[in-house]
Amino acid sequence: MSTSRMKIEVNFLKEGMYIADLDCPWHKTPFPLQGFYIRNDDDVKALAGYCKYVYVDEKKARTKHVYESRVTQKPKQENQKKHDKAEDDHSAQVVMLPPLVIKSPQTYQVKTTIKKEVSRTEKLHRHVYEAISGVFATLHGGGKVSIAETENVAEGMVESVVRNPDALVWLSKMSEEDAYSYQHSVKSSIWALVFGRHLGLDKSLLKTLAMGVLLSHIGKTRLSSELLQKSVKLTEEEHVEYQNYVQHGVEILEEMDDLPNGVISIVKYHQERHNGTGYPQSVTGGKIPLLAKIAGLVDYYQVLISPRDDSQGLSPLQAVSKLFELRNITFQEDLVERFIEAVGVYPTGTLVELSSHEVGIVTGHNLDRRLFPKIMIVLDDHKYPLKDAKVVDLKEWNQHKAGEDGLYISDSLPKGAYNIDENEFLLTGAKSRWSWKHFAGSIAS
């Protein structure tokens, strides 16, 4: 155990302390993440229902003042200037709202296997990019955009995510190396649809959500390429100019005909934040439309895992941990928790190592056991490929096993670890086409 960890009774916990471990297994508690910060008395009360003591990491501790607001009395321009910093250091106050209620939520059943849906949606993925890149190219050239093509691809995405929400997520991961074909807004729209499906939004709302997120960055066509490509930190004036892309986007969409209701609202509010630290209007959570809240959350998540400056992004586990810290600060609490339910702590396609030392690929989730997804095991405990991959549902496995026989995820692995081609396993379920000689050489090195 780390020397920075200290055992402490739950009743003595203070705001800012980082909970590194519990006196009981994480998977037997409702906490969605293994490790989080204490923000208020409600967190302490929640822990007290399951634990007598916990282990806190003193090196990660934060002082109480980090949650005190420094923005409520600032003028608007200063608010905008502090936006990114507020999100990074949690310098804004916690803002409480009543729990989210979806009127007449839809219940969607998985209608096809992920393998079948991926083969069906590969063409759709290409179509989505072609449509969105066409919109941007037309605007750059000064032309007038028709919304029909974007509406068409949004409908296709909705139908796909209704059939099986994991397929589009997997395809977005398959194409991470193709920076020209799969842009930020396309990947964000996939997360938005998976999330909206989980919330039970009907198909018309899902289509509006998809279109809004796909078009949320359309205003950047009116920004200079020098500003968009600048690699060093923006000046205050440049930062304000950059934020104007939101209003530019609204103006562009207002000129379009037959735009579904709600799309402009998503674009207008997608950079607003729950505690008022967003832009351009600095409105608080109660005034932000639900679809725009979803758009803002998924946009932020995509930035965390794939930063715009091409730097190393966070792992999915680190990203949802970041969101969990920001609940009721930057984003509404129950929306954050429902998003984690929807995408999982380990999203589809994530490479993981198990407590058995075997290596597998996440292929699906169990909503009531977020730390127990479905795994396709591809390497044995010596890290050698299995002749045929085997699928294990960790939830079902651990319902009948205990102690040393339990099977858990011990670590998430970077894409391509051990030369594993996740995409081929998805489509074939068989051993990847690497050569044993090449595989052995990679282990030796």
C-alpha positions in Angstrom: 0.0 0.0 0.0 1.3 3.5 -0.8 3.0 5.3 2.0 0.9 8.4 1.2 -2.3 6.5 2.2 -3.8 6.9 5.7 -6.5 4.8 7.4 -9.3 7.0 8.8 -12.8 6.5 10.2 -15.5 7.7 7.9 -16.9 10.2 10.5 -13.6 12.0 10.5 -13.5 12.7 6.8 -13.2 16.3 5.6 -13.9 18.1 2.3 -11.0 17.8 -0.1 -9.9 14.4 1.1 -9.3 11.8 -1.7 -10.8 8.4 -1.0 -8.3 5.9 -2.4 -9.7 2.6 -1.0 -12.5 1.3 1.3 -12.8 -1.4 4.0 -15.0 -3.4 1.6 -14.9 -4.2 -2.1 -15.8 -1.3 -4.4 -18.1 -3.5 -6.5 -20.4 -4.1 -3.4 -21.1 -0.3 -3.1 -23.0 2.0 -5.4 -20.0 4.3 -6.0 -19.4 4.4 -9.7 -15.6 4.9 -9.5 -12.7 3.5 -7.5 -11.4 6.7 -6.0 -13.1 10.1 -5.6 -12.9 13.4 -3.6 -15.1 14.3 -0.6 -17.0 17.4 -1.5 -19.6 17.8 1.2 -21.4 16.1 4.1 -23.6 14.1 1.7 -20.5 12.2 0.4 -19.5 11.4 4.0 -23.0 10.1 4.8 -23.1 8.0 1.6 -19.8 6.3 2.6 -21.0 5.8 6.2 -23.7 3.5 4.9 -21.2 1.0 3.6 -17.9 1.6 5.4 -16.5 2.1 8.9 -13.2 3.4 7.7 -11.5 4.2 4.4 -8.0 5.0 3.1 -7.3 8.5 2.0 -4.4 9.6 -0.2 -2.7 12.6 1.5 -0.8 13.6 -1.6 -4.0 14.0 -3.6 -5.9 16.0 -0.8 -7.3 19.3 -1.6 -8.1 22.2 0.7 -11.7 23.2 1.4 -11.3 26.6 -0.4 -11.1 25.0 -3.8 -14.9 24.7 -3.9 -15.5 28.3 -2.9 -16.7 30.5 -5.8 -14.4 33.1 -7.3 -16.7 33.9 -10.2 -20.1 35.0 -8.9 -19.1 38.7 -8.6 -16.9 38.9 -11.7 -17.8 40.9 -14.7 -18.7 38.9 -17.8 -15.4 39.2 -19.6 -13.5 38.1 -16.5 -15.9 35.2 -16.2 -15.0 34.1 -19.7 -11.3 34.5 -19.1 -11.5 32.2 -16.0 -13.7 29.6 -17.7 -11.1 26.9 -18.4 -9.3 27.5 -15.1 -12.5 27.1 -13.2 -13.1 23.7 -14.8 -9.6 22.6 -14.1 -9.2 23.6 -10.4 -12.8 23.2 -9.3 -12.8 26.9 -8.2 -16.6 27.3 -8.5 -19.2 26.5 -5.9 -21.4 23.4 -5.9 -24.8 24.1 -7.4 -27.8 21.9 -6.5 -30.8 21.2 -8.8 -33.7 18.7 -8.4 -33.1 15.3 -10.0 -33.6 15.0 -13.7 -37.0 13.7 -14.8 -37.6 12.4 -18.3 -41.3 12.5 -19.2 -42.5 9.2 -20.7 -39.0 7.7 -21.1 -38.6 5.2 -23.9 -37.2 1.7 -23.2 -34.9 0.4 -25.9 -34.0 -3.2 -26.3 -30.8 -4.4 -28.1 -32.0 -5.8 -31.4 -28.8 -7.0 -33.0 -25.3 -8.1 -32.1 -22.5 -5.6 -32.0 -20.8 -7.6 -34.8 -23.8 -7.3 -37.1 -24.4 -3.7 -36.3 -20.7 -2.6 -36.9 -20.8 -4.2 -40.3 -24.0 -2.3 -41.1 -22.8 1.1 -39.7 -19.3 1.3 -41.3 -20.9 2.8 -44.4 -23.0 5.1 -42.1 -19.8 6.3 -40.4 -18.3 7.4 -43.7 -21.5 9.0 -44.7 -21.6 11.0 -41.5 -18.2 12.4 -42.0 -18.8 13.2 -45.6 -21.9 15.1 -44.7 -20.4 17.1 -41.9 -17.1 17.9 -43.8 -19.3 18.9 -46.8 -21.2 21.4 -44.5 -17.9 22.9 -43.3 -16.4 23.1 -46.8 -19.5 24.8 -48.2 -19.4 27.4 -45.4 -15.7 28.0 -45.8 -16.4 28.6 -49.5 -19.1 31.1 -48.7 -22.0 28.9 -50.0 -25.4 28.2 -48.5 -25.9 25.0 -46.6 -28.8 22.6 -47.0 -29.7 20.9 -43.8 -31.2 17.8 -45.5 -28.0 15.7 -45.6 -27.2 16.3 -41.9 -30.8 15.4 -41.0 -30.5 12.2 -43.0 -27.3 11.0 -41.3 -28.6 12.0 -37.9 -31.6 9.7 -38.5 -29.3 6.9 -39.5 -27.2 7.3 -36.4 -30.4 7.3 -34.2 -31.6 4.0 -35.8 -28.2 2.4 -35.3 -27.9 3.5 -31.6 -31.4 2.2 -30.9 -30.6 -1.2 -32.4 -27.3 -1.5 -30.4 -25.6 1.4 -28.6 -22.1 -0.2 -28.5 -21.6 -0.4 -32.3 -21.1 3.3 -33.0 -18.9 3.6 -30.0 -16.7 0.8 -31.2 -16.5 2.3 -34.7 -15.5 5.7 -33.3 -12.6 4.0 -31.5 -11.6 2.0 -34.6 -11.1 5.3 -36.4 -9.1 7.2 -33.8 -6.0 7.2 -35.9 -7.8 8.8 -38.9 -7.9 12.4 -37.8 -9.1 13.6 -41.2 -12.2 11.4 -41.2 -13.6 11.5 -37.7 -13.7 14.9 -36.2 -14.6 16.0 -32.6 -18.2 16.8 -33.3 -18.9 13.4 -34.9 -17.5 11.5 -31.9 -19.3 13.7 -29.5 -22.5 13.1 -31.3 -22.0 9.3 -30.8 -21.6 9.8 -27.0 -24.7 12.0 -27.0 -26.8 9.4 -28.7 -25.7 6.6 -26.5 -26.4 8.8 -23.5 -29.8 10.0 -24.9 -30.8 6.4 -25.5 -29.9 5.5 -22.0 -32.0 8.4 -20.7 -35.0 7.1 -22.7 -35.3 10.1 -25.1 -37.7 9.4 -28.0 -36.4 9.1 -31.5 -37.3 12.7 -32.5 -35.4 14.1 -29.6 -32.5 11.8 -30.3 -32.4 13.1 -33.9 -32.4 16.7 -32.7 -29.7 15.9 -30.2 -27.5 14.3 -32.9 -27.9 17.2 -35.3 -27.2 19.8 -32.6 -24.0 18.1 -31.5 -22.9 17.5 -35.1 -23.4 21.2 -35.9 -22.2 22.6 -32.5 -18.8 23.7 -33.8 -20.0 25.0 -37.2 -19.4 28.6 -36.1 -15.6 27.9 -36.2 -15.8 28.3 -40.0 -15.9 32.0 -39.3 -12.7 32.0 -37.2 -9.3 32.4 -38.7 -7.2 29.3 -39.3 -4.4 30.9 -37.4 -6.5 31.1 -34.3 -7.8 27.6 -34.6 -4.4 26.1 -35.2 -2.5 28.2 -32.6 -0.6 25.7 -30.4 0.4 28.1 -27.6 -1.9 29.5 -25.0 -4.4 32.1 -26.3 -4.3 35.7 -25.1 -7.3 37.2 -23.4 -8.4 38.8 -26.6 -7.9 35.6 -28.6 -9.8 33.7 -26.0 -12.8 36.0 -26.3 -12.6 35.9 -30.1 -12.5 32.0 -30.0 -15.6 31.9 -27.8 -17.5 33.9 -30.4 -17.8 30.7 -32.5 -20.9 29.8 -30.5 -22.8 33.0 -31.6 -21.4 32.5 -35.2 -22.9 29.0 -35.2 -26.3 30.3 -34.1 -26.3 33.0 -36.8 -25.4 30.4 -39.5 -28.1 28.0 -38.4 -30.7 30.8 -38.2 -30.2 31.3 -41.9 -31.1 27.6 -42.7 -34.5 26.4 -43.7 -36.4 23.5 -42.2 -34.2 23.1 -39.2 -35.8 20.9 -36.5 -36.8 22.7 -33.3 -34.1 22.6 -30.6 -31.0 22.3 -32.8 -30.2 26.0 -32.5 -30.8 25.9 -28.7 -28.2 23.1 -28.4 -25.6 25.1 -30.3 -26.4 28.3 -28.4 -26.0 26.7 -24.9 -23.6 23.8 -25.4 -20.7 25.7 -23.8 -22.7 27.0 -20.8 -21.9 25.3 -17.5 -23.9 24.3 -14.5 -22.4 26.8 -12.1 -22.3 29.7 -14.6 -18.6 29.5 -15.6 -19.5 28.7 -19.2 -19.9 31.0 -22.2 -21.1 33.1 -24.0 -23.9 34.0 -21.5 -22.6 32.5 -18.2 -26.1 31.2 -17.4 -26.5 28.6 -14.7 -27.8 25.0 -14.9 -31.5 25.8 -14.3 -31.6 27.9 -17.4 -29.7 25.5 -19.7 -31.9 23.3 -21.9 -31.6 19.5 -21.2 -30.3 18.7 -24.7 -27.7 21.4 -24.5 -26.6 20.1 -21.1 -26.1 16.7 -22.7 -24.2 18.3 -25.6 -21.9 20.2 -23.2 -21.1 17.1 -21.1 -20.3 14.9 -24.1 -18.3 17.6 -25.8 -16.2 18.0 -22.6 -15.7 14.2 -22.2 -14.5 14.0 -25.8 -12.0 16.8 -25.2 -10.7 15.0 -22.1 -10.0 11.8 -24.1 -8.9 13.5 -27.3 -7.6 17.0 -26.7 -7.7 19.5 -29.5 -3.9 20.2 -29.2 -3.1 16.5 -30.1 -1.6 16.0 -26.6 -2.0 12.7 -24.8 -5.6 12.5 -23.6 -6.9 10.9 -20.5 -7.9 7.2 -20.3 -11.7 6.6 -20.2 -11.4 5.8 -16.6 -9.5 9.0 -15.8 -12.0 11.0 -17.9 -15.1 9.7 -16.1 -13.3 10.2 -12.8 -12.8 13.9 -13.8 -16.5 14.2 -14.6 -17.4 12.6 -11.3 -15.3 15.3 -9.5 -17.1 18.0 -11.4 -20.7 16.8 -10.6 -22.9 19.7 -9.4 -20.0 22.1 -10.2 -19.4 22.1 -13.9 -22.2 19.6 -14.8 -25.4 18.5 -13.1 -24.8 15.7 -10.7 -27.4 13.2 -11.9 -26.5 13.8 -15.5 -22.9 12.9 -14.8 -23.9 9.7 -13.0 -26.3 8.7 -15.7 -23.6 9.4 -18.4 -21.2 7.1 -16.5 -24.0 4.5 -16.5 -24.4 4.9 -20.2 -20.8 4.7 -21.4 -19.4 2.7 -18.6 -16.2 3.2 -16.6 -14.6 1.2 -19.3 -16.3 2.0 -22.7 -16.8 -0.6 -25.4 -13.5 -1.4 -27.1 -11.3 -0.6 -24.1 -8.4 -3.0 -23.5 -8.2 -4.2 -19.9 -6.1 -6.6 -17.7 -8.0 -8.8 -15.3 -7.2 -9.9 -11.8 -6.3 -13.3 -13.4 -3.6 -11.5 -15.4 -5.5 -12.3 -18.6 -6.1 -9.5 -21.1 -9.4 -8.8 -22.7 -11.6 -6.3 -24.6 -14.7 -4.7 -23.2 -17.7 -5.6 -25.4 -20.7 -4.5 -23.4 -21.9 -3.2 -20.0 -24.1 -4.1 -17.1 -25.9 -0.9 -15.9 -26.3 -2.1 -12.4 -22.6 -3.2 -12.1 -20.6 -0.6 -13.9 -17.3 -2.1 -12.8 -18.4 -5.5 -14.1 -18.7 -5.3 -17.9 -18.7 -8.0 -20.5 -15.2 -9.0 -21.6 -13.8 -10.8 -24.6 -10.6 -12.5 -23.3 -7.9 -12.7 -25.9 -4.6 -13.3 -24.0 -4.0 -15.9 -21.3 -2.4 -15.2 -18.0 1.1 -15.5 -19.6 0.0 -12.9 -22.2 -0.1 -15.4 -25.1 -3.0 -15.3 -27.5 -5.8 -17.7 -27.1 -6.7 -19.7 -30.2 -10.2 -18.4 -29.9 -11.3 -15.5 -27.8 -13.8 -16.3 -25.0 -16.5 -14.0 -23.7 -17.0 -13.6 -20.0 -19.7 -11.5 -18.3 -18.0 -10.3 -15.1 -21.3 -9.7 -13.4 -22.6 -13.2 -13.9 -19.2 -14.7 -13.1 -18.9 -12.9 -9.8 -22.5 -13.7 -8.7 -21.4 -17.3 -8.3 -17.8 -16.7 -7.3 -16.1 -15.1 -4.3 -12.7 -14.3 -2.8 -9.9 -15.8 -4.8 -12.3 -17.1 -7.5 -13.6 -13.6 -8.2 -12.7 -11.9 -11.5 -12.2 -8.2 -11.7 -10.6 -5.5 -13.9 -7.2 -4.6 -12.4 -6.1 -2.1 -15.0 -7.1 -0.4 -18.3 -4.5 -0.7 -21.1 -3.6 1.7 -23.9 -4.9 1.1 -27.4 -2.9 -1.6 -29.2 -1.2 -3.0 -26.1 0.5 -6.4 -26.7 -0.1 -5.7 -30.4 -3.8 -6.6 -30.0 -6.0 -5.5 -32.9 -9.2 -4.9 -31.1 -11.1 -4.3 -34.4 -10.3 -7.7 -35.8 -11.4 -9.5 -32.7 -14.7 -7.6 -32.8 -15.4 -8.7 -36.4 -14.1 -12.2 -36.3 -14.0 -13.3 -32.6 -10.9 -15.2 -33.5 -7.2 -14.9 -33.0 -5.7 -11.7 -34.6 -3.6 -12.0 -37.7 -0.4 -11.1 -35.9 2.3 -13.7 -36.3 3.5 -15.6 -33.2 7.0 -14.7 -34.1 6.2 -11.0 -34.2 4.1 -11.3 -31.0 7.0 -13.1 -29.1 9.4 -10.4 -30.3 7.2 -7.6 -29.0 7.0 -9.3 -25.6 10.8 -9.7 -25.5 11.3 -6.0 -26.3 
